[in-house]
Amino acid sequence: MRNYNNNILFSATDLNEFIECPHKSFLNFKNNKTPLQKKADDAHSLLLQKKGHEYEAQYIQSLKESGYNIVEIPSQNTLEKRVEMTLDVMKSGADYIFQAALLEEPWHGFADLLERVNKPSLLGPYSYEAVDIKLKRTPEPSHIIQLCVYSDLLKQYQGETPFSFSLILGNGEKKTFQFSDFAQYYITIKRQFEAYASLPTENSLPSPCSFCSRCKWQKLCDEQWKKDDHLSQVANIQQSQIIKLENNNIQTLESLALLNSAASIPKLSEQTLNRLKSQARLQYNKRKTGKNELELLPPSEGRGFARLPKPDTADLFFDMEGDPLYVPDGLEYLFGFYYFDNGNHIFKPFWAHNKIEEKKTFQLVIDFIIAHLKIHPNAHIYHYNHYEETAIKRLASSLGTRENEVDNILRGRKLVDLFKVVHDAIRTSEPGYSIKNLENFYMEKREGSVATAMESIVVYDHWKETKNYKLLKQISDYNEDDCRSTYLLQQWLLKLRPADTKWFELANEENSEEKKQGQTDAERKKELYEIALLKEDTEDDHPFKELVAQLLEFHRREEKPEWWSLFDRQEKEVDELTDDLECIADLTPSLEKAPFKEKKSTVYSYCFPPQEHKLKTEANWSLTNDVKRLGTIHSLDNEERIIGLKTTHNSLPKFFSITLFPSHNNKPLKEALYRFADSIIAGTNRYPAIITFLKREKPQIKNQLPNAPIIDNNKSIIKASINAVENLKNSYLFIQGPPGAGKTYTSSQIIVSLINSGKRVGISSNSHKAINNLLTSIEKDAKEKRLLFRGQKKSNKGDSEFKGEIIKNIFSNKDLDPTSDLIAGTAWLFAREELD
């Protein structure tokens, strides 16, 4: 927001802030009249800006090195001059325009890039689309809104709104989106903002949201909340709970703390209300006395203190430091362990300063844990909150190493998250439950120069620039303090633990030796193949063969997050399960539908409260507190909120929650990958098209001159595409484009032409829906050309069936006729060896 010619100019940031928090817009307009006190940029915010500029510069340089013509609009000129220069460059037809200035009052913007595309406009046989460069590795709604604003502004310069816009993400990936997919929402919210801007409200009260921590007005809102004794001061309270309390005239922390014990709040469970009242009372008492207070929660089976295993003198206390700004996908640069040896405390740090070191260091860390546990089988690894466990799962999967060992650590329940113990065991008068809050009860005040995880990231970045090892010592000291704090927290909790609480022990069936052996065999097999693939490779072949080795056991790695999530849900409460899209929570028996028999199974009907979920009929299900498949979903009515659960069990609990149970059978896919690896090791060249694709070689096409375009723009795209595919020499060809560009139409034309010329065609995708969509287009084109052919699609009964006239569904692999003109199915069909 800026003043311009006695008016206010708006930007994409203003629109995004209006969406995020209307109170922020209120303060923005107020600040435009009378400057308010903003939160100063801290070191981490400045680092983010710096890294953003560096990544932007790297991407621009990569474009220049690729030979593109890039024109930068200087930022030191006036807005009018920058807009004028932008239009001049657009008219000249530059490949890219950097920091393009766009203006159509009351809106303006500075696009990171305008990219020239081959779509005619008022400018000539081309036009421009907006591109934004972001450090983030996934697109966010605010990015889309920003690009919608730029696309909207471009319309006046070239006569029409761009078809699409793109994001360059922090991992180097380019994501393209179609403007029309977001246009209706963008236009609606833009009108709402403009209406608000024409008559801003005179008064507004702040409401906590997820954007508060990075808001420039955070200090003003914090002061207002303290002055008003706002309910957001209550530790762990949710915004939805605040709204329910305020609707019942409970507006302050004090009023909640002093609420009558018999009071009830509509749509707020008694358990939740009691927890919030108790938390508010503790904080209210501390406010009055200045002393911290603590209370123990009622014991709950398998929760709270019952999560603590019997302590061992060889227990490890673990903490990690990571750099999320490391391009392309972050870096875990420090793994710290605190433990005792003969009564002496030891701090053992493991460092990694690049991605190659990260893999080696991770291997050393897991090897250290495994060796330690072998000597001390009763020891456990303690940490606080989920970061460490999440990180080692991610590293094992993404690096493709020590997966079996990590699985054994997890399956053996050797990781102990003390946050989960605290959450269900105690309640304190602190305004939060970070480990720093809890240290007020058991630890002296820290004195290190690095005080927070954010500061450690800043200091680490300074070390990367200066190589001053005193900076690494500061980070190491901070990490050691965190590890030591975890140890002291465990000791404090052990003192608070009621004497009659049972120690956590692993159930025998949870640590199946058969499962362990299966994991060990799979990893050993992969290692042997990796050795065979790489032992005689050349420098040119190494990246290709290394990629083949990484593909082996890919599916097993991909399955693990589902299983990990299944185990994690065992520890979630009903409120958390309600927000989990993989679950339906809080089921109660239907009073209208009695159980009934279906063959050897029984179908039980249950009602459930309003909630979003991804469950569908025929899906496998299990109880959230037990990792066993119990049956399939027989029926599901989301309007009436009734679900039918089919199971062979004679009874089900009265009240429970369910989740999807993994049902992958990836054995055919795994076997296909190993067959491919066998062919590479043997040098048989059995799969030439796949080899060409994985080596990123250019498509091999008969009579195609080197570096000549595959599609001549002066000829019909369809005819040229058909010609290219028909002349492929054991190679591949991509047809790419955003939604609506004509990929399905072009593909169907090619396929019909191939069938007509006597070729047999296979069609595959991971999605039945995508296959069916293409088959529909193929049948339509075949009918228009009066082409008769034999086609089969391997389907499952239900939603995956193809409803066509020429192409027939088959439901068993035995019914497949390999001589058919067209065969369609998912990867599971084509992974079979007989279809190689």
C-alpha positions in Angstrom: 0.0 0.0 0.0 1.4 3.4 -1.0 0.2 6.9 -1.7 0.2 7.9 -5.3 -1.2 11.0 -7.0 -3.3 11.7 -3.9 -4.8 8.2 -4.0 -3.8 4.9 -2.5 -2.2 2.2 -4.7 -2.8 -1.4 -3.6 -0.6 -4.4 -4.2 -0.9 -8.2 -4.0 0.5 -8.1 -0.5 -2.5 -5.9 0.6 -4.9 -8.4 -0.9 -3.2 -11.3 0.7 -3.1 -9.6 4.1 -6.9 -8.9 3.8 -7.5 -12.6 3.2 -5.2 -13.6 6.1 -6.4 -11.2 8.7 -9.0 -8.3 8.3 -7.5 -6.7 11.4 -4.1 -6.4 9.6 -5.9 -4.5 6.8 -7.5 -2.3 9.4 -4.0 -1.5 10.8 -2.6 -1.0 7.3 -5.1 1.7 6.4 -4.6 3.3 9.8 -0.9 3.3 9.3 -1.3 4.9 5.9 -2.8 7.9 7.7 -0.8 7.9 10.9 2.3 5.8 11.1 2.1 3.0 13.7 4.9 1.1 15.4 5.9 -1.9 13.4 7.8 -4.9 14.6 11.4 -4.5 13.5 12.8 -7.2 11.2 14.8 -9.7 13.3 17.9 -11.4 12.1 15.9 -14.4 10.8 13.6 -12.2 8.8 16.6 -10.4 7.3 18.2 -13.8 6.5 15.0 -14.9 4.7 15.1 -11.7 2.6 18.8 -12.2 1.8 18.3 -15.9 0.8 15.3 -14.9 -1.3 17.4 -12.4 -3.2 20.3 -14.8 -3.6 18.0 -17.6 -5.0 16.4 -15.1 -7.3 19.8 -14.0 -8.6 20.9 -17.6 -9.1 17.8 -18.4 -11.2 18.2 -15.3 -13.3 21.8 -16.2 -13.9 20.8 -19.8 -15.0 18.4 -18.3 -17.5 21.2 -16.0 -18.9 23.6 -19.0 -19.1 20.9 -20.9 -21.1 21.0 -18.1 -23.7 17.8 -16.3 -22.9 17.5 -12.5 -23.5 16.6 -11.0 -20.1 16.0 -7.3 -19.5 15.9 -5.9 -16.0 13.8 -2.9 -15.1 15.9 -0.7 -12.8 14.3 -0.2 -9.4 15.8 3.3 -8.7 13.4 5.0 -11.3 10.0 6.4 -10.5 7.0 4.1 -10.8 5.8 5.9 -14.0 9.2 5.4 -15.6 9.5 1.8 -14.6 6.0 1.1 -16.1 7.0 2.9 -19.3 10.2 0.9 -19.5 8.4 -2.4 -18.9 5.9 -1.7 -21.8 8.8 -0.8 -24.1 10.6 -4.0 -23.4 7.3 -6.0 -23.8 6.9 -4.4 -27.2 10.5 -5.4 -28.1 9.7 -9.1 -27.4 12.4 -9.9 -24.9 12.4 -13.5 -23.6 12.1 -12.4 -20.0 11.6 -9.1 -18.1 13.0 -9.0 -14.6 11.3 -6.8 -12.0 8.6 -5.7 -14.4 6.5 -2.8 -13.2 2.7 -3.1 -13.8 0.1 -0.4 -13.0 -3.7 0.0 -13.4 -5.0 2.2 -10.6 -5.7 1.4 -7.9 -3.5 -1.7 -8.3 0.2 -2.0 -9.0 2.9 -4.7 -8.8 6.5 -5.7 -9.5 6.6 -9.1 -11.0 9.8 -11.1 -10.5 9.6 -12.2 -14.1 7.5 -11.8 -17.2 8.0 -14.8 -19.5 7.4 -14.6 -23.2 5.1 -17.3 -24.6 3.9 -18.2 -28.1 0.4 -16.9 -27.7 -0.7 -14.0 -30.0 -1.7 -10.7 -28.4 -1.8 -7.0 -29.1 2.0 -7.1 -28.8 2.3 -9.4 -31.8 2.6 -13.2 -32.3 3.5 -13.5 -28.6 2.4 -12.5 -25.1 3.7 -12.6 -21.6 2.9 -14.6 -18.4 3.9 -13.8 -14.9 6.5 -15.9 -13.0 7.4 -15.6 -9.4 10.5 -17.0 -7.7 10.0 -18.4 -4.2 12.3 -20.0 -1.6 9.3 -22.1 -0.4 9.3 -25.7 -1.7 5.6 -26.0 -2.0 3.0 -23.5 -3.5 1.0 -21.5 -1.0 -2.4 -19.7 -1.6 -0.7 -16.3 -1.2 1.6 -17.1 -4.1 -1.4 -17.9 -6.3 -3.1 -14.6 -5.4 0.0 -12.6 -6.1 0.3 -14.1 -9.6 -3.4 -13.5 -10.2 -2.9 -9.8 -9.5 0.0 -9.7 -11.9 -1.9 -11.6 -14.6 -4.9 -9.3 -14.1 -2.6 -6.2 -14.6 -1.0 -7.7 -17.7 -4.4 -7.7 -19.5 -4.3 -3.9 -20.3 -0.9 -4.2 -22.0 -1.5 -7.2 -24.3 -5.3 -7.2 -24.7 -6.2 -10.3 -22.8 -5.5 -12.1 -19.5 -2.6 -14.6 -19.7 -3.7 -18.2 -19.9 -1.4 -19.3 -17.1 1.2 -18.2 -14.6 4.1 -20.0 -12.9 6.1 -20.5 -9.7 9.8 -21.3 -9.5 10.0 -23.1 -6.1 13.0 -23.4 -3.8 13.8 -26.9 -5.0 14.1 -25.7 -8.6 10.8 -27.1 -9.7 8.6 -25.0 -12.0 4.8 -25.2 -11.2 2.4 -23.8 -13.8 -1.2 -22.9 -13.0 -4.2 -21.9 -15.2 -5.5 -18.5 -14.3 -9.1 -19.4 -15.0 -8.9 -22.0 -12.2 -8.6 -19.2 -9.7 -10.2 -16.3 -11.5 -13.6 -16.5 -9.8 -12.3 -16.5 -6.3 -9.7 -13.9 -7.1 -12.3 -11.5 -8.6 -14.7 -12.0 -5.7 -12.1 -11.4 -3.0 -10.6 -8.4 -4.9 -14.1 -6.8 -5.0 -14.5 -7.4 -1.3 -11.2 -5.8 -0.6 -12.0 -2.8 -2.8 -15.3 -2.4 -1.0 -13.6 -2.5 2.3 -10.9 0.0 1.1 -13.6 2.5 0.0 -15.0 2.6 3.5 -12.6 1.1 6.1 -14.0 0.3 9.5 -13.3 2.7 12.3 -12.7 0.0 14.9 -11.4 -3.5 14.9 -10.2 -6.0 17.5 -7.3 -8.4 16.7 -8.0 -12.1 16.6 -5.2 -14.7 16.8 -4.4 -16.6 13.6 -1.6 -18.6 12.1 0.0 -15.5 10.5 0.6 -13.6 13.8 4.2 -14.8 14.3 5.4 -13.1 11.1 3.1 -10.0 11.2 4.6 -6.5 11.3 1.8 -5.5 13.8 2.3 -8.4 16.2 3.5 -6.2 19.0 0.4 -4.0 18.8 -1.9 -7.0 18.9 0.0 -8.6 21.8 -0.3 -5.4 23.8 -4.1 -5.3 23.0 -4.6 -8.9 24.1 -2.8 -8.4 27.4 -4.7 -5.2 28.0 -8.0 -7.0 27.3 -7.0 -10.2 29.1 -7.9 -12.0 25.8 -8.7 -15.7 25.8 -5.7 -16.2 23.4 -3.5 -15.9 26.5 -4.7 -19.4 27.6 -2.0 -22.0 26.7 -3.0 -24.4 24.0 -6.4 -22.9 23.4 -7.7 -23.1 19.8 -9.4 -20.3 17.8 -12.6 -22.4 17.4 -12.7 -22.8 21.2 -12.3 -19.1 21.7 -15.3 -18.4 19.4 -17.5 -20.8 21.3 -16.5 -19.3 24.7 -17.0 -15.7 23.4 -20.4 -16.6 22.0 -21.4 -17.6 25.6 -20.1 -14.3 27.1 -16.8 -15.7 28.4 -14.4 -13.0 27.0 -11.3 -13.1 29.2 -8.8 -15.5 30.8 -10.0 -14.4 34.2 -13.7 -15.1 33.4 -12.7 -18.6 32.2 -10.6 -19.3 35.3 -13.4 -18.3 37.6 -16.2 -20.1 35.6 -18.6 -22.1 37.7 -17.7 -25.7 37.8 -21.2 -26.7 36.7 -21.2 -24.5 33.6 -21.4 -26.0 30.2 -20.7 -24.6 26.7 -22.7 -25.7 23.6 -20.6 -27.7 21.1 -17.6 -27.8 23.5 -17.1 -31.1 25.3 -17.0 -31.3 29.1 -13.4 -32.7 28.9 -12.2 -29.8 26.8 -13.9 -27.2 28.9 -12.5 -28.6 32.1 -9.0 -28.6 30.6 -9.3 -25.0 29.4 -10.7 -23.9 32.8 -7.9 -25.6 34.7 -5.2 -24.1 32.4 -6.7 -20.6 32.8 -6.9 -21.0 36.6 -3.2 -21.9 36.8 -2.2 -18.9 34.8 -4.6 -16.6 36.7 -3.1 -17.7 40.0 0.4 -17.1 38.8 -0.6 -13.6 37.7 -1.9 -13.0 41.3 1.0 -14.6 43.2 3.9 -14.4 40.8 4.7 -18.1 41.5 4.6 -21.0 39.0 2.1 -23.7 39.7 1.8 -27.3 38.6 -0.9 -30.0 38.7 -0.9 -33.6 37.7 -3.6 -34.9 35.4 -5.7 -38.0 36.1 -3.9 -41.1 34.9 -4.9 -42.5 31.5 -4.0 -45.9 30.2 -1.1 -45.7 27.8 -0.8 -41.9 28.1 1.0 -39.4 30.2 3.5 -40.9 32.7 2.5 -44.4 31.3 4.6 -43.5 28.2 7.8 -43.4 30.2 9.9 -46.5 30.1 12.0 -47.6 33.0 15.1 -45.3 33.1 18.5 -46.7 32.2 21.9 -45.2 33.0 22.7 -45.5 29.3 19.7 -43.5 28.0 20.4 -41.0 25.2 19.1 -37.5 25.0 18.8 -36.3 21.4 18.3 -32.9 19.6 18.8 -31.8 16.0 19.5 -28.5 14.2 18.5 -28.0 10.6 18.7 -25.2 8.0 15.4 -25.0 6.1 16.9 -22.4 3.8 19.6 -24.7 2.3 18.8 -25.1 -1.4 17.2 -27.2 -2.8 15.5 -29.1 0.1 17.1 -28.1 3.4 19.9 -29.6 5.4 20.1 -31.3 8.8 23.5 -30.1 9.9 23.8 -31.1 13.5 22.7 -34.2 15.4 23.5 -34.0 19.1 23.5 -36.6 21.9 23.9 -36.2 25.6 24.5 -39.2 27.8 26.5 -40.6 30.7 29.5 -43.0 30.8 30.7 -44.1 34.2 28.9 -41.2 35.8 30.5 -38.6 33.5 28.3 -36.7 31.1 29.2 -36.7 27.4 28.0 -34.5 24.6 28.5 -36.1 21.1 27.8 -33.9 18.1 27.6 -35.1 14.5 28.0 -32.4 11.8 27.1 -32.2 8.2 27.7 -29.2 6.0 26.4 -30.3 2.6 24.1 -33.0 1.2 26.9 -35.5 0.7 28.0 -35.1 4.3 24.3 -35.2 5.4 24.0 -38.8 4.1 27.3 -39.9 5.6 26.5 -38.3 8.9 23.0 -39.7 9.1 24.5 -43.2 8.5 27.0 -42.5 11.4 24.2 -41.3 13.6 22.0 -44.4 13.1 25.0 -46.7 13.4 25.9 -45.0 16.7 22.4 -45.5 18.0 22.2 -49.2 16.9 25.6 -49.9 18.4 24.7 -48.2 21.6 21.4 -50.1 21.9 23.2 -53.4 21.2 25.4 -52.8 24.2 22.5 -51.3 26.3 19.3 -53.0 25.1 17.2 -51.4 27.9 18.2 -47.8 26.9 15.9 -45.4 25.0 16.4 -42.1 23.0 14.6 -39.2 24.5 13.7 -36.0 22.6 11.1 -33.2 22.9 8.3 -32.8 20.3 8.1 -34.5 16.9 11.0 -32.8 14.9 13.7 -35.5 15.6 11.4 -38.5 14.8 10.0 -36.8 11.7 13.5 -35.9 10.5 15.0 -39.4 10.8 12.0 -40.9 9.0 12.4 -38.4 6.2 16.1 -38.8 5.9 15.9 -42.6 5.8 13.4 -42.5 3.0 14.8 -39.6 1.0 18.4 -40.8 1.3 17.5 -44.4 0.8 19.8 -45.6 3.6 19.6 -47.2 7.0 15.9 -47.7 6.4 15.8 -51.1 8.1 17.7 -49.8 11.2 15.3 -46.8 11.5 12.3 -49.1 11.2 13.7 -51.3 14.0 14.2 -48.2 16.2 10.7 -47.1 15.6 9.2 -50.6 15.9 11.1 -51.1 19.1 9.6 -47.9 20.5 13.1 -46.7 21.4 12.3 -43.0 20.6 10.5 -41.4 23.6 8.8 -38.0 22.9 8.7 -36.2 26.3 6.3 -33.7 24.9 3.6 -36.4 24.6 4.3 -37.3 28.3 4.0 -33.7 29.4 0.8 -33.1 27.3 -1.1 -35.9 29.0 0.6 -35.9 32.4 0.9 -32.4 33.8 -0.6 -28.9 33.5 1.5 -25.8 34.3 1.0 -22.1 34.8 3.2 -21.2 31.9 1.6 -19.6 28.8 3.0 -22.4 26.6 4.5 -25.8 26.6 7.8 -25.4 24.8 10.8 -26.9 26.5 11.9 -23.4 27.2 8.7 -22.8 29.2 9.1 -26.0 31.2 12.7 -25.1 32.0 11.4 -22.6 34.6 10.5 -25.7 36.7 13.7 -27.7 36.6 16.7 -25.7 35.1 18.7 -22.6 35.6 18.4 -19.7 33.1 20.4 -20.3 30.0 23.4 -18.0 29.3 24.5 -19.1 25.8 24.8 -16.5 22.9 22.4 -18.6 20.8 19.0 -18.8 22.5 16.5 -20.1 19.9 16.4 -22.4 16.9 15.8 -19.4 14.6 19.0 -17.8 16.0 21.0 -21.0 15.3 19.9 -20.9 11.6 21.2 -17.3 11.4 24.5 -18.1 13.2 25.0 -21.1 10.9 24.5 -19.0 7.9 27.2 -16.6 9.2 29.5 -19.5 9.7 29.0 -20.6 6.1 30.1 -17.1 5.0 33.0 -16.6 7.4 34.1 -20.2 8.3 34.7 -18.8 11.9 34.6 -21.9 14.0 33.6 -20.0 17.1 30.2 -19.7 15.5 29.9 -23.5 15.3 30.9 -23.7 18.9 28.0 -21.4 19.8 25.6 -23.6 17.9 27.1 -26.7 19.5 26.7 -25.2 23.0 23.1 -24.4 22.2 22.4 -27.9 21.0 24.1 -29.3 24.1 21.9 -27.1 26.3 18.8 -28.5 24.5 20.0 -32.1 25.0 20.9 -31.5 28.6 17.5 -29.8 29.1 15.8 -33.0 27.7 17.7 -35.0 30.3 16.7 -32.7 33.2 13.1 -32.8 32.0 13.1 -36.6 32.1 14.5 -36.5 35.6 11.9 -34.0 36.7 9.1 -36.0 35.2 10.4 -39.2 36.9 10.1 -37.3 40.3 6.6 -36.2 39.5 5.5 -39.7 38.3 3.1 -41.4 40.7 4.7 -44.5 42.2 1.9 -46.8 41.1 2.2 -46.0 37.4 3.4 -48.9 35.3 6.5 -48.5 33.2 6.0 -48.5 29.4 6.9 -51.9 28.0 6.8 -53.1 24.4 4.2 -55.7 23.6 5.8 -58.8 22.1 3.8 -58.8 18.9 4.9 -55.3 18.1 8.5 -56.3 17.5 8.0 -59.3 15.1 11.3 -60.9 14.2 9.7 -62.0 10.9 9.1 -58.4 9.9 12.6 -57.4 10.9 14.1 -60.2 8.8 11.9 -59.2 5.8 13.2 -55.6 6.0 16.8 -56.8 6.4 16.5 -59.1 3.4 15.1 -56.4 1.2 17.8 -53.9 2.1 20.5 -56.4 1.6 19.1 -57.4 -1.8 19.1 -53.7 -2.8 22.7 -53.3 -1.6 23.9 -56.2 -3.7 22.2 -54.9 -6.7 23.7 -51.5 -6.1 27.1 -53.0 -6.0 26.5 -55.0 -9.2 25.2 -51.9 -11.0 28.0 -49.5 -10.1 31.1 -51.8 -10.1 31.9 -51.4 -13.8 30.1 -48.1 -14.7 31.8 -45.4 -16.6 31.8 -41.7 -15.7 29.0 -41.1 -18.3 27.0 -44.1 -17.1 27.3 -43.5 -13.4 24.4 -41.0 -12.9 22.1 -43.4 -14.9 23.1 -46.5 -13.0 23.0 -44.7 -9.7 19.4 -43.7 -10.5 18.4 -47.3 -11.3 19.9 -48.3 -7.9 17.8 -45.7 -6.2 14.6 -46.8 -7.9 15.0 -50.3 -6.3 12.8 -50.6 -3.2 11.3 -47.2 -4.1 7.8 -48.5 -3.4 8.7 -49.9 0.0 10.1 -46.4 1.0 6.9 -44.8 -0.3 4.7 -47.1 1.8 6.4 -46.3 5.0 4.8 -42.8 5.7 1.4 -44.4 5.6 2.4 -47.0 8.2 4.1 -44.4 10.4 0.9 -42.3 10.3 -1.1 -45.4 11.2 1.0 -45.8 14.3 1.0 -42.1 15.1 -2.8 -42.1 15.2 -2.8 -44.5 18.0 -1.7 -41.7 20.3 -4.2 -39.0 19.0 -7.2 -37.7 20.8 -10.7 -37.4 19.3 -10.2 -33.7 18.5 -7.0 -34.5 16.6 -8.6 -37.4 14.7 -11.5 -35.2 13.7 -9.1 -32.9 11.9 -7.3 -35.9 10.2 -8.6 -36.4 6.7 -7.6 -40.1 6.8 -10.0 -40.7 9.7 -13.6 -40.6 10.7 -13.7 -39.9 14.4 -16.2 -40.3 17.2 -18.4 -43.0 15.8 -21.6 -44.0 17.7 -24.0 -46.9 16.9 -26.9 -46.0 14.6 -30.2 -46.4 16.4 -32.1 -46.8 13.1 -30.0 -49.4 11.2 -29.5 -52.8 12.9 -26.4 -55.0 12.0 -27.0 -57.4 9.1 -25.2 -60.3 7.6 -23.5 -60.3 4.2 -22.1 -63.7 3.4 -19.7 -64.5 6.3 -19.4 -60.9 7.4 -21.5 -58.5 9.4 -22.3 -54.9 8.5 -22.5 -52.5 11.4 -23.9 -49.0 11.0 -22.5 -46.0 12.9 -23.2 -42.3 13.0 -20.5 -39.7 13.0 -20.3 -35.9 13.7 -19.6 -33.3 10.9 -16.0 -33.6 9.6 -14.0 -33.7 6.4 -12.4 -37.0 5.4 -11.1 -39.0 2.4 -12.7 -42.3 3.2 -14.6 -44.1 0.4 -16.6 -47.3 0.0 -14.6 -50.5 -0.5 -11.6 -49.1 1.4 -9.9 -51.1 4.1 -10.3 -49.8 7.6 -8.9 -50.3 11.1 -9.5 -48.8 14.5 -7.3 -45.8 15.2 -6.0 -47.4 18.4 -5.1 -50.7 16.9 -2.9 -51.4 13.8 -5.0 -54.3 12.4 -7.2 -54.5 9.3 -10.8 -55.2 10.5 -12.7 -55.0 7.2 -14.0 -52.8 4.4 -16.3 -49.8 4.2 -19.6 -51.2 3.0 -21.5 -47.9 2.6 -21.0 -44.3 3.3 -23.6 -41.5 3.4 -21.9 -38.1 4.1 -25.1 -36.2 4.1 -26.8 -38.4 6.7 -23.4 -39.0 8.3 -23.9 -42.8 8.5 -21.2 -45.3 7.7 -21.6 -49.1 7.2 -18.5 -51.1 8.4 -18.2 -54.6 7.1 -16.2 -57.1 9.2 -15.9 -60.7 10.2 -15.7 -59.8 13.8 -18.7 -60.7 16.0 -18.8 -57.3 17.6 -17.3 -53.8 17.5 -16.7 -51.2 20.3 -19.6 -48.9 21.2 -17.6 -45.7 20.6 -14.5 -45.5 18.5 -12.7 -43.9 15.5 -11.5 -45.5 12.3 -8.8 -44.8 9.8 -7.8 -46.0 6.3 -5.7 -49.2 6.4 -2.9 -49.4 3.8 -3.8 -51.8 1.1 -1.0 -51.6 -1.4 0.2 -54.7 -3.1 3.3 -53.3 -4.8 5.0 -56.7 -5.3 4.5 -56.6 -9.1 6.0 -53.1 -9.4 9.0 -54.0 -7.2 9.6 -57.2 -9.3 9.4 -55.1 -12.5 12.1 -52.7 -11.2 14.4 -55.6 -10.4 13.9 -57.1 -13.8 14.9 -53.8 -15.3 18.0 -53.7 -13.1 18.8 -57.3 -14.1 18.8 -56.2 -17.8 21.1 -53.3 -17.1 23.6 -55.6 -15.2 23.4 -58.2 -17.9 23.7 -55.5 -20.7 20.8 -57.0 -22.7 19.3 -53.7 -23.7 15.8 -55.2 -23.1 14.1 -51.9 -22.3 15.7 -49.3 -24.7 13.0 -46.7 -24.4 13.2 -46.6 -20.6 17.0 -46.4 -20.8 16.8 -43.5 -23.2 14.3 -41.8 -20.9 16.3 -42.3 -17.7 19.5 -41.1 -19.3 17.6 -38.0 -20.4 18.7 -38.5 -24.0 16.8 -36.8 -26.7 14.0 -38.7 -28.4 15.2 -41.0 -31.2 13.1 -40.3 -34.3 13.7 -41.6 -37.8 14.8 -39.0 -40.3 15.0 -36.4 -37.5 18.0 -34.0 -37.9 20.0 -33.4 -34.8 18.7 -30.5 -32.7 15.9 -29.9 -35.2 12.5 -29.1 -33.6 10.2 -32.1 -33.4 7.1 -30.1 -34.2 7.4 -27.6 -37.1 5.3 -24.6 -36.1 4.3 -24.1 -39.8 2.7 -27.5 -39.9 -0.4 -29.1 -38.2 0.5 -29.9 -34.6 -1.6 -33.1 -34.8 -0.1 -34.4 -38.0 3.4 -33.5 -36.9 2.8 -35.3 -33.5 1.5 -38.4 -35.2 4.4 -38.5 -37.6 6.9 -38.1 -34.7 5.3 -40.9 -32.6 5.0 -43.3 -35.6 8.7 -42.8 -36.3 10.1 -43.3 -32.8 13.0 -45.7 -32.7 12.6 -47.5 -29.3 12.4 -44.2 -27.7 9.9 -41.9 -25.9 8.1 -38.6 -26.4 6.5 -36.1 -24.0 3.3 -34.2 -24.6 3.3 -31.5 -22.1 1.1 -28.5 -21.3 -1.1 -27.0 -18.6 -4.7 -28.0 -18.1 -6.9 -27.3 -21.1 -4.0 -27.2 -23.6 -5.2 -30.2 -25.5 -3.0 -33.1 -24.3 -5.9 -35.6 -24.1 -7.2 -34.6 -27.6 -3.7 -34.8 -29.2 -3.0 -38.2 -27.5 -6.3 -39.7 -28.6 -5.6 -38.6 -32.2 -2.2 -40.2 -32.1 -3.5 -43.4 -30.6 -6.3 -43.8 -33.2 -3.9 -43.2 -36.0 -1.5 -45.8 -34.6 -4.3 -48.4 -34.3 -5.4 -47.6 -37.8 -1.9 -48.3 -39.1 -1.9 -51.7 -37.5 0.0 -50.9 -34.3 -1.0 -52.2 -30.8 -1.2 -49.6 -28.1 -0.9 -49.8 -24.3 -2.3 -47.0 -22.1 -1.3 -46.7 -18.4 -1.6 -44.3 -15.5 -1.6 -44.5 -11.7 -5.3 -43.3 -11.9 -8.2 -45.1 -13.4 -9.9 -41.7 -13.8 -7.1 -40.5 -16.1 -7.2 -43.6 -18.1 -11.0 -43.5 -18.6 -10.8 -39.9 -19.6 -8.4 -40.7 -22.4 -10.3 -43.8 -23.5 -13.5 -41.7 -23.8 -11.6 -39.3 -26.2 -10.2 -42.3 -28.1 -13.7 -43.8 -28.7 -15.1 -40.5 -29.8 -12.3 -40.0 -32.4 -12.5 -43.7 -33.5 -16.3 -43.3 -34.2 -15.8 -40.2 -36.2 -13.2 -42.0 -38.3 -15.4 -45.1 -38.5 -12.5 -47.2 -37.0 -13.4 -50.5 -35.5 -10.8 -52.1 -33.1 -10.6 -54.5 -30.1 -9.8 -52.8 -26.8 -9.6 -54.0 -23.2 -9.3 -52.2 -19.9 -8.4 -53.9 -16.7 -10.7 -52.5 -14.1 -12.0 -53.1 -10.6 -15.7 -53.3 -10.1 -17.2 -49.9 -9.1 -15.9 -46.4 -9.8 -12.9 -47.6 -11.8 -15.0 -49.3 -14.6 -14.9 -47.7 -18.1 -18.3 -46.9 -19.4 -17.8 -47.1 -23.1 -19.0 -49.0 -26.2 -15.9 -50.2 -28.0 -13.4 -50.8 -25.2 -14.5 -53.6 -22.8 -13.8 -53.9 -19.1 -12.1 -57.0 -17.8 -11.8 -57.8 -14.1 -9.3 -60.6 -14.1 -5.8 -60.7 -15.6 -6.7 -64.2 -16.9 -9.2 -62.6 -19.3 -6.6 -60.3 -20.9 -6.0 -60.9 -24.6 -2.5 -59.7 -25.5 -3.4 -59.5 -29.2 -6.0 -56.7 -28.6 -5.4 -53.5 -30.5 -5.6 -51.5 -27.3 -4.9 -52.6 -23.7 -5.4 -50.1 -20.8 -4.7 -50.5 -17.1 -2.7 -49.1 -14.2 1.0 -49.7 -13.7 0.1 -52.9 -11.8 -1.1 -54.5 -15.1 1.8 -53.5 -17.2 4.4 -54.4 -14.5 3.6 -58.1 -15.2 6.5 -59.9 -16.9 4.3 -61.4 -19.7 3.5 -57.9 -20.8 7.1 -56.8 -21.1 
